[in-house]
Amino acid sequence: MSRILKTIFLVACITLTVCIAGCGRQTEEETGKTYNIYYINNEETKVFSSPYQTTTENEQELLKELLGQLEVIPEKMEYKAPLAGNFELLNYTWDGEQLTLNFDEYYKELDGIMEVLVRAAVVRTLSQINNISYVSFTVQNEPLTDHSGMAVGIMSEDMFIDNAGNEINTYEKVNLHLYFANEAGDRLIEEERRNVVYSSNISLEKLIVEKLIEGPAIEDHYPTINPDTKIINVTIIDNICYVNLDETFLNQPYNVTSAVTIYSIANSLAELTNVHKVQISINGETSVSYKESINLNTVFERNLDLVENDASGE
């Protein structure tokens, strides 16, 4: 091989090696690292994730970038961005492993379920950043409080647990403890439903509300909820079960007290180990009074004082 041909061959090899190395670096740079950005479904019942790739490595810059993604409004409106509401993130501080997000006063206008979903989406997204283990929310530099006036406090990713169903089209058996009215309508009677078969496509908490609306299966037990009531959604977040019903719920055709109706729901749901409190809303609104005697803005806990000791089973 002539000297000229050897030189051309050597240059070609070097050029090819550089191109291959360059392509490798380009692929690595384009791939970067994948994070999950959490959004809220249009029904406002759960959060879900969508993969997002970035080459940003600086943690402060990455935080700004992910916060920006949480504000992006989708073009096709297939979901809701958690920070794209009528409120504004004023500023934030990052101290050690704790991130504090400070919002304006309009954040308080979020209704109960949506507000919790916003927190779940934000905390899950930002907790993926190294050195962010805890997130807290403030409103005008004051600690965020829930509907009962209690401070929400510091949150971590494991506080927000998915209520995911099992395999599609599978069925399970469960024992339910439901609470209906006595004949006078002023006390609750526990009714045990054994081996209730239900599709795993429906959550257990929604099944309980459906069975309460259907009414009792035992003689001398009486219904507590208008049978025409429609369930909009039922969701468990932070051990609080959010029950969203339509306005038919407010029309009571039965002779039962307001407390019996409300606590038939609260007590029945509180039988679940992951439910500590219950929030009832009408079309997503909690600023409603039930029969002008019970404010639904209240978060209800189990009330066994209303329950008669005579329990029956089926």
C-alpha positions as CSV (number, residue, x, y, z in Angstrom):
1,M,0.0,0.0,0.0
2,S,1.4,3.4,-1.0
3,R,2.2,6.0,1.6
4,I,-0.7,8.2,0.3
5,L,-3.2,5.4,0.6
6,K,-1.9,4.6,4.1
7,T,-2.3,8.2,5.1
8,I,-5.9,8.3,3.7
9,F,-6.8,5.1,5.5
10,L,-5.4,6.4,8.8
11,V,-7.3,9.6,8.5
12,A,-10.5,7.8,7.7
13,C,-10.1,5.5,10.8
14,I,-9.5,8.5,13.0
15,T,-12.5,10.3,11.6
16,L,-14.7,7.2,12.1
17,T,-13.6,6.8,15.7
18,V,-14.3,10.4,16.5
19,C,-17.7,10.2,14.9
20,I,-18.6,7.0,16.9
21,A,-17.4,8.6,20.1
22,G,-19.3,11.8,19.3
23,C,-22.5,9.9,18.6
24,G,-22.2,8.0,21.9
25,R,-21.8,11.2,23.8
26,Q,-24.7,12.8,21.9
27,T,-27.0,9.8,22.7
28,E,-26.0,10.0,26.3
29,E,-26.6,13.7,26.5
30,E,-30.0,13.4,24.7
31,T,-31.1,10.6,27.0
32,G,-30.2,12.2,30.3
33,K,-32.1,11.0,33.3
34,T,-35.8,10.2,33.5
35,Y,-38.1,11.6,36.2
36,N,-41.8,11.0,36.8
37,I,-44.0,14.1,36.6
38,Y,-47.2,13.5,38.5
39,Y,-50.5,15.0,37.2
40,I,-54.2,14.8,38.2
41,N,-56.8,13.0,36.2
42,N,-59.7,15.0,34.9
43,E,-62.1,13.3,37.3
44,E,-60.0,14.6,40.1
45,T,-59.8,11.2,41.8
46,K,-56.1,10.2,41.6
47,V,-52.7,11.2,40.4
48,F,-50.7,9.5,37.7
49,S,-47.2,9.9,36.4
50,S,-45.7,10.7,33.0
51,P,-42.0,10.2,32.2
52,Y,-39.9,13.3,31.7
53,Q,-36.3,13.3,30.5
54,T,-33.7,15.9,31.3
55,T,-30.0,16.4,31.1
56,T,-30.0,18.8,34.0
57,E,-27.7,17.6,36.8
58,N,-27.5,20.7,39.1
59,E,-30.1,20.1,41.9
60,Q,-31.2,23.7,42.2
61,E,-31.7,24.0,38.4
62,L,-33.5,20.6,38.4
63,L,-35.9,21.8,41.1
64,K,-36.8,24.9,39.0
65,E,-37.2,22.7,35.9
66,L,-39.6,20.2,37.6
67,L,-41.6,23.0,39.2
68,G,-42.0,24.4,35.7
69,Q,-43.3,21.1,34.4
70,L,-45.9,20.9,37.2
71,E,-47.2,24.2,35.8
72,V,-47.5,23.2,32.2
73,I,-51.1,23.1,31.0
74,P,-51.7,20.3,28.5
75,E,-52.8,21.3,25.0
76,K,-55.3,18.5,24.7
77,M,-56.6,18.9,28.3
78,E,-56.2,15.1,29.0
79,Y,-55.1,15.8,32.5
80,K,-54.6,18.7,35.0
81,A,-51.2,20.1,35.9
82,P,-51.1,20.4,39.7
83,L,-49.6,23.9,39.8
84,A,-51.7,25.4,37.0
85,G,-54.6,26.5,39.1
86,N,-55.7,30.0,40.1
87,F,-53.1,30.2,42.8
88,E,-49.4,31.1,42.5
89,L,-46.2,29.7,44.0
90,L,-44.6,32.8,45.5
91,N,-41.2,31.4,46.5
92,Y,-39.6,28.4,48.1
93,T,-36.8,27.5,50.5
94,W,-34.6,24.4,50.5
95,D,-33.0,23.7,53.9
96,G,-31.2,20.4,54.2
97,E,-33.6,17.6,53.1
98,Q,-36.7,19.8,53.5
99,L,-38.3,21.9,50.8
100,T,-40.9,24.5,51.8
101,L,-43.2,25.8,49.1
102,N,-44.9,29.1,49.8
103,F,-48.2,29.9,48.0
104,D,-50.5,32.9,47.8
105,E,-53.9,33.1,49.5
106,Y,-55.7,31.7,46.5
107,Y,-54.3,28.3,47.3
108,K,-56.9,28.0,50.1
109,E,-59.7,28.1,47.6
110,L,-58.9,24.6,46.4
111,D,-61.6,22.2,47.5
112,G,-60.7,19.3,49.8
113,I,-60.0,16.5,47.3
114,M,-58.3,18.6,44.7
115,E,-56.1,20.2,47.3
116,V,-54.8,16.9,48.6
117,L,-54.2,15.6,45.0
118,V,-52.2,18.7,44.3
119,R,-50.0,18.0,47.4
120,A,-49.7,14.4,46.4
121,A,-48.6,15.2,42.8
122,V,-46.1,17.9,43.9
123,V,-44.5,15.8,46.8
124,R,-44.2,12.7,44.6
125,T,-42.6,14.7,41.8
126,L,-40.1,16.7,43.9
127,S,-39.1,13.9,46.2
128,Q,-37.3,12.3,43.3
129,I,-34.6,15.0,43.5
130,N,-31.6,14.0,45.6
131,N,-31.5,15.6,49.1
132,I,-35.3,16.3,49.1
133,S,-36.9,13.9,51.5
134,Y,-39.6,16.2,52.9
135,V,-41.9,18.9,51.5
136,S,-44.0,21.3,53.4
137,F,-46.6,23.9,52.2
138,T,-47.2,27.3,53.5
139,V,-49.7,30.0,52.5
140,Q,-48.4,33.5,52.8
141,N,-45.7,32.1,55.0
142,E,-48.2,30.5,57.4
143,P,-48.4,26.7,57.8
144,L,-51.0,25.1,55.6
145,T,-54.0,23.7,57.6
146,D,-56.6,21.1,56.6
147,H,-60.4,21.6,56.7
148,S,-60.4,20.8,60.4
149,G,-57.9,23.5,61.1
150,M,-55.0,21.1,61.8
151,A,-51.6,21.9,60.4
152,V,-50.7,19.6,57.5
153,G,-47.1,19.5,58.5
154,I,-44.1,18.0,56.8
155,M,-44.9,15.5,54.0
156,S,-42.9,12.7,52.4
157,E,-43.5,10.5,49.4
158,D,-44.7,7.5,51.3
159,M,-47.5,9.5,52.9
160,F,-49.4,9.3,49.6
161,I,-50.3,5.7,48.8
162,D,-52.0,4.7,45.6
163,N,-55.4,3.0,45.9
164,A,-54.7,0.8,42.9
165,G,-57.0,-2.0,42.0
166,N,-56.0,-5.5,41.2
167,E,-56.2,-7.3,37.8
168,I,-58.9,-6.2,35.5
169,N,-62.1,-8.4,35.5
170,T,-61.2,-10.3,38.6
171,Y,-63.5,-10.7,41.6
172,E,-63.0,-10.9,45.3
173,K,-65.0,-11.7,48.4
174,V,-65.1,-9.4,51.4
175,N,-67.0,-9.0,54.7
176,L,-68.5,-5.6,55.1
177,H,-69.7,-3.8,58.3
178,L,-72.4,-1.4,57.3
179,Y,-74.4,0.9,59.5
180,F,-78.1,1.6,58.9
181,A,-80.9,3.2,60.9
182,N,-83.2,1.7,63.6
183,E,-86.9,1.9,63.2
184,A,-87.1,5.3,65.0
185,G,-84.4,6.7,62.8
186,D,-82.4,8.1,65.7
187,R,-79.8,5.3,66.2
188,L,-77.5,3.2,64.0
189,I,-77.6,-0.6,63.7
190,E,-74.5,-2.5,62.5
191,E,-75.2,-5.0,59.7
192,E,-72.5,-7.5,58.7
193,R,-72.5,-8.6,55.1
194,R,-70.5,-11.8,54.7
195,N,-68.7,-12.9,51.5
196,V,-69.8,-10.0,49.4
197,V,-68.5,-10.7,45.9
198,Y,-67.3,-7.6,44.0
199,S,-65.2,-6.7,41.0
200,S,-61.7,-5.5,41.8
201,N,-62.3,-2.8,39.3
202,I,-64.2,-0.9,42.0
203,S,-62.5,0.3,45.2
204,L,-63.6,-1.1,48.5
205,E,-64.5,2.4,49.8
206,K,-66.8,3.0,46.8
207,L,-68.4,-0.4,47.2
208,I,-69.3,0.5,50.8
209,V,-71.0,3.7,49.7
210,E,-72.8,1.9,47.0
211,K,-74.1,-0.7,49.5
212,L,-75.3,2.0,51.8
213,I,-77.2,3.7,49.0
214,E,-78.8,0.3,48.1
215,G,-80.1,0.0,51.7
216,P,-80.2,-2.7,54.3
217,A,-80.7,-6.4,53.6
218,I,-82.1,-7.3,57.0
219,E,-85.6,-6.8,58.4
220,D,-85.8,-4.1,61.0
221,H,-82.9,-2.3,59.5
222,Y,-83.7,0.9,57.7
223,P,-82.0,3.0,54.9
224,T,-80.2,6.2,55.7
225,I,-79.4,7.6,52.2
226,N,-81.7,8.7,49.3
227,P,-81.6,5.7,46.9
228,D,-81.4,8.1,43.9
229,T,-78.1,9.5,45.1
230,K,-75.3,9.3,42.5
231,I,-71.6,8.7,43.5
232,I,-69.3,11.1,41.7
233,N,-66.1,9.7,43.3
234,V,-64.8,8.2,46.5
235,T,-61.0,8.5,47.2
236,I,-58.7,7.7,50.1
237,I,-55.8,10.1,50.7
238,D,-53.8,10.5,53.9
239,N,-56.2,8.1,55.7
240,I,-59.1,10.5,54.9
241,C,-61.9,9.1,52.7
242,Y,-63.3,11.8,50.4
243,V,-66.9,11.0,49.4
244,N,-68.2,13.2,46.6
245,L,-72.0,12.8,46.0
246,D,-74.5,14.6,43.8
247,E,-77.1,17.0,45.1
248,T,-79.7,14.3,45.4
249,F,-78.1,13.3,48.7
250,L,-79.4,16.4,50.3
251,N,-83.0,15.3,49.7
252,Q,-83.9,12.9,52.5
253,P,-87.0,10.8,51.9
254,Y,-86.6,8.8,55.1
255,N,-87.5,9.6,58.7
256,V,-83.9,9.5,60.0
257,T,-81.9,12.2,61.8
258,S,-79.1,14.0,60.1
259,A,-76.5,12.5,62.4
260,V,-77.7,9.0,61.6
261,T,-77.3,9.6,57.8
262,I,-73.8,11.2,58.1
263,Y,-72.4,8.6,60.6
264,S,-73.9,5.7,58.7
265,I,-71.3,6.8,56.0
266,A,-68.5,7.7,58.4
267,N,-68.8,4.6,60.6
268,S,-69.1,2.2,57.7
269,L,-66.0,3.6,55.9
270,A,-64.1,3.8,59.2
271,E,-64.3,0.0,59.4
272,L,-61.5,0.0,56.7
273,T,-58.1,0.0,58.4
274,N,-56.8,2.8,56.1
275,V,-59.7,5.2,56.9
276,H,-59.5,7.4,60.0
277,K,-61.7,10.3,58.9
278,V,-64.4,11.0,56.3
279,Q,-65.1,14.2,54.3
280,I,-68.4,14.4,52.4
281,S,-68.9,16.9,49.6
282,I,-71.7,17.7,47.2
283,N,-70.5,18.1,43.6
284,G,-67.1,18.7,45.0
285,E,-68.3,21.5,47.4
286,T,-68.0,21.2,51.1
287,S,-69.5,24.6,52.0
288,V,-72.9,22.9,52.2
289,S,-75.1,22.1,55.2
290,Y,-76.9,18.8,55.4
291,K,-80.6,19.4,56.3
292,E,-79.4,22.8,57.7
293,S,-78.0,21.1,60.8
294,I,-74.6,19.5,59.9
295,N,-71.9,21.5,58.1
296,L,-70.2,19.2,55.5
297,N,-67.0,21.2,55.9
298,T,-66.4,19.1,58.9
299,V,-64.2,16.0,58.8
300,F,-66.1,13.2,60.4
301,E,-64.6,10.5,62.7
302,R,-66.1,7.3,63.8
303,N,-69.0,7.8,66.3
304,L,-70.0,4.7,68.2
305,D,-72.2,6.6,70.6
306,L,-75.0,6.4,68.0
307,V,-74.7,2.7,67.6
308,E,-77.1,0.2,69.2
309,N,-75.4,-2.7,70.8
310,D,-77.7,-5.2,69.0
311,A,-75.7,-6.1,65.9
312,S,-77.1,-8.4,63.2
313,G,-75.5,-10.3,60.4
314,E,-76.5,-11.8,57.0
